[in-house]
Amino acid sequence: MSTRLVARVIGRIPEPRVKHFHGLPPELTDGKDQRQQLQWPDLLVIESKPDGIFLFRFTADRKIVGDTWHSTIDEAKNQASFEFKNLLSEWKLVPDDVEDAIAFGLKILA
């Protein structure tokens, strides 16, 4: 099974350091910014997969609100630290027998 880690985002900052959007960038829509900024996350999940390490961001109601690819788990953790400063709980390892990492993270880190 792949390595999975979870951390809660505790609180908010007035202006996000990194913004995640849904939609095409203005460069591909004749300069019109039609993107929608995604919600602030409540939970982060790092998951190692055959094609890399992914940092997923989820709301408390399980909506995905951003993801990024990384070459190492440390790189994904550094990205999370950059985005959320000191608003992260401690990273917790998701046991291999847990199928739903999101539910695990929301429950154990509540």
PyMOL commands that set and color helices and strands:
alter all, ss='L'
color gray80, all
select helices_A, chain A and resi 26-28+73-84+101-108
alter helices_A, ss='H'
color red, helices_A
select strands_A, chain A and resi 4-8+21-22+36-37+43-49+52-58+64-70+92-93
alter strands_A, ss='S'
color yellow, strands_A
deselect
rebuild
show_as cartoon
